């Protein structure tokens, strides 16, 4: 080998490129910062645990003493006796003082001939109307021409001038058939209290059979019935009402006075 030839210099294999060194240095710095943060947190938690917590004082119980009225010789309870016979007797007297009656704006056929004529014309007719004694139930009897075996009779009634209406099924009266006609009865229950002029009931009759449907309405004016309420011993009832009002007022005054006395005897001691 000649002297002019240069020997290549040896390159160390342990040399790291500059980019790799920078990345390693950054990671080391971040690790150091993270360790310092963890140390600070652990020091703070240990310092908090080392602090002594003072216990809270227990709540102070307040004692109160109550004195009752019986300790001073007073009564705590007032007792009043009632007789159930008096109340039941007054209810019976009130029902006995009520009386009801009806007035009709039509007439039922008084003669059998008139009934037969109407039956032949319209196949049914109202035979009787009455008010059951001691009640507000109107009972009526309808006679129909025996056109077939299967038949039904209805009463269409209204209590508000036909703004609304309802149908009531009449019941067959056993033993009423004479071969040519049958009788059906109906019951219409009215609920008091009534107005001064009474309750106005309008109704008509409907007869349904296999032959056809037939109506009866008192010649186009309907059957109109008024149910009235008549009271007896009105003056006596007013006196009883006044007596009850006075008794109730006196009882209220006595209760208020006794309540005030009891409250004045109760004292609170702390």
C-alpha positions in Angstrom: 0.0 0.0 0.0 1.4 3.3 -0.9 1.7 6.2 1.4 -0.6 8.3 -0.7 -3.5 6.0 -0.1 -5.5 7.2 2.8 -6.9 4.7 5.4 -10.6 5.3 6.0 -11.5 6.4 9.5 -13.4 4.0 11.7 -17.0 5.1 12.5 -18.4 4.1 15.9 -21.5 2.0 15.8 -22.7 3.5 19.1 -23.3 6.9 17.7 -27.0 7.9 17.7 -28.6 10.1 15.1 -29.6 13.6 16.4 -33.3 13.0 16.0 -33.3 9.9 18.3 -31.3 11.8 21.0 -33.9 14.6 21.0 -36.8 12.2 21.5 -35.1 10.4 24.4 -34.4 13.7 26.1 -38.0 14.9 25.8 -39.2 11.6 27.3 -36.9 11.9 30.2 -38.1 15.4 31.0 -41.7 14.3 30.9 -41.0 11.3 33.2 -39.3 13.6 35.6 -42.2 16.1 35.7 -44.7 13.2 36.2 -42.7 11.9 39.1 -42.6 15.4 40.7 -46.4 15.7 40.3 -47.0 12.3 42.0 -44.7 13.3 44.9 -46.6 16.5 45.5 -50.0 14.7 45.5 -48.8 12.1 47.9 -47.3 14.7 50.2 -50.6 16.6 50.2 -52.8 13.6 51.0 -50.5 12.5 53.8 -50.6 16.0 55.2 -54.4 16.0 55.2 -54.5 12.6 56.9 -52.1 13.8 59.6 -54.5 16.6 60.5 -56.6 15.8 63.6 -60.4 16.1 63.1 -62.2 17.6 66.1 -65.4 15.7 67.1 -68.7 17.7 67.0 -70.4 18.2 70.3 -73.5 16.1 70.8 -76.9 17.9 70.5 -78.3 19.2 73.6 -81.7 17.7 74.4 -84.4 20.2 75.5 -86.7 18.9 78.2 -90.2 20.1 78.4 -92.8 19.5 81.0 -96.5 19.6 80.4 -99.1 20.0 83.0 -102.7 18.7 82.3 -105.9 20.3 83.4 -106.9 17.3 85.5 -104.0 18.1 87.9 -105.9 21.3 88.8 -109.2 19.5 89.3 -110.7 20.3 85.9 -112.4 18.0 83.5 -110.7 17.1 80.2 -113.7 15.4 78.5 -117.3 16.4 78.4 -119.9 13.6 77.8 -123.3 14.1 76.2 -125.8 11.3 75.8 -128.2 11.1 72.8 -131.4 9.1 72.5 -131.6 7.3 69.2 -135.4 6.9 69.6 -135.8 10.7 69.4 -134.1 10.9 66.0 -136.0 7.9 64.6 -139.3 9.4 65.8 -138.5 12.7 64.1 -137.8 10.9 60.8 -141.1 9.0 61.0 -143.0 12.2 61.8 -141.3 13.9 58.8 -142.3 11.1 56.4 -145.9 11.1 57.8 -146.1 14.8 57.2 -145.4 14.4 53.5 -148.2 13.7 51.1 -148.2 13.4 47.3 -151.0 13.5 44.7 -151.3 13.7 40.9 -153.4 15.7 38.5 -154.0 14.6 34.9 -154.6 16.8 31.9 -156.5 14.0 30.1 -159.3 11.6 30.8 -159.3 7.8 30.4 -162.3 6.1 28.7 -165.0 5.7 31.3 -167.2 3.4 29.3 -166.4 0.1 27.8 -167.8 1.3 24.5 -165.4 4.2 24.3 -162.5 1.8 25.1 -163.6 -0.6 22.3 -163.8 2.2 19.8 -160.3 3.4 20.6 -158.9 -0.1 20.6 -160.2 -0.7 17.1 -158.8 2.6 15.9 -155.3 2.5 17.4 -155.0 -1.1 18.8 -154.1 0.1 22.4 -155.3 2.6 25.0 -154.5 3.8 28.5 -157.1 2.2 30.8 -156.0 3.5 34.3 -153.5 5.9 35.9 -153.0 6.2 39.7 -150.4 7.2 42.3 -149.5 4.4 44.8 -150.4 5.5 48.3 -147.5 6.8 50.4 -145.1 7.0 47.5 -144.1 8.9 44.4 -144.7 5.9 42.0 -147.1 6.4 39.2 -148.8 3.1 38.1 -150.6 2.7 34.8 -152.5 0.0 33.0 -152.5 -0.3 29.2 -155.0 -2.5 27.3 -154.1 -3.7 23.9 -155.9 -5.6 21.1 -154.8 -9.3 21.0 -153.4 -9.3 17.5 -150.8 -12.1 18.1 -149.1 -14.1 20.8 -145.7 -12.4 20.9 -146.1 -8.7 21.7 -144.5 -5.9 23.7 -145.7 -2.6 25.1 -143.5 0.4 25.9 -144.1 3.8 27.6 -142.0 6.6 26.1 -141.8 9.4 28.8 -140.1 12.7 29.2 -139.6 15.0 32.2 -138.2 18.0 30.5 -140.6 18.8 27.6 -139.2 16.2 25.2 -135.7 17.6 25.3 -134.8 14.0 26.4 -136.9 10.9 26.8 -136.6 7.3 27.9 -138.5 4.0 27.1 -140.1 1.9 29.9 -141.1 -1.7 29.2 -144.5 -2.6 30.5 -145.2 -6.0 32.1 -147.9 -8.4 31.1 -150.6 -8.9 33.7 -151.4 -12.6 34.1 -155.1 -13.4 34.0 -156.0 -10.1 32.3 -156.8 -11.6 28.9 -160.4 -11.9 27.8 -159.6 -13.5 24.5 -159.8 -10.3 22.5 -157.6 -8.0 24.6 -154.6 -8.1 27.1 -153.4 -5.8 29.8 -149.9 -4.5 30.6 -148.9 -2.5 33.6 -146.0 0.0 34.2 -144.5 1.8 37.2 -142.8 5.2 36.9 -140.9 6.2 40.0 -140.4 10.0 40.6 -137.7 11.3 42.9 -138.5 14.3 45.2 -138.0 17.1 46.1 -140.4 18.6 43.6 -140.8 22.2 42.4 -143.7 24.3 43.6 -145.8 23.5 40.5 -144.9 19.8 40.8 -143.2 17.4 38.3 -144.6 17.4 34.8 -144.5 13.9 33.1 -145.4 13.5 29.5 -145.7 10.1 27.9 -147.2 8.1 25.0 -147.7 4.4 24.4 -146.1 2.0 21.8 -147.4 -1.4 20.9 -145.0 -3.8 19.0 -146.4 -7.0 17.4 -145.7 -9.2 14.5 -148.5 -7.4 12.6 -146.9 -4.0 13.1 -146.1 -1.1 15.5 -148.9 1.1 16.9 -149.0 4.3 18.9 -151.4 6.0 21.3 -150.8 9.6 22.4 -154.1 11.0 23.6 -155.2 12.2 20.2 -151.8 13.9 19.4 -151.5 15.8 22.7 -149.7 13.1 24.8 -150.7 12.0 28.3 -149.6 14.7 30.8 -149.5 14.1 34.5 -148.4 16.4 37.3 -147.1 15.0 40.6 -147.4 17.4 43.5 -146.1 17.3 47.1 -148.3 18.5 49.9 -146.9 19.0 53.4 -148.8 18.9 56.7 -147.9 20.5 60.0 -145.6 23.0 58.3 -145.6 25.3 61.3 -144.6 22.5 63.6 -141.7 21.6 61.3 -140.5 25.1 61.2 -140.5 25.2 65.0 -138.5 22.0 65.1 -135.9 23.4 62.7 -135.5 26.5 64.8 -135.1 24.5 67.9 -132.4 22.4 66.2 -130.5 25.5 65.1 -130.6 27.0 68.6 -129.3 23.7 70.1 -126.4 23.6 67.6 -125.4 27.2 68.3 -125.5 26.5 72.1 -123.3 23.4 71.7 -120.8 25.4 69.6 -120.5 28.1 72.3 -120.1 25.5 75.0 -117.3 23.7 73.1 -115.5 26.9 72.4 -115.6 28.0 76.1 -114.4 24.5 77.3 -111.6 24.5 74.8 -110.4 27.9 76.0 -110.4 26.7 79.6 -108.4 23.7 78.8 -105.8 25.7 76.8 -105.4 28.1 79.6 -104.6 25.3 82.0 -101.8 23.8 79.8 -98.4 25.3 80.5 -95.1 24.6 78.9 -92.0 24.4 81.1 -88.6 24.5 79.5 
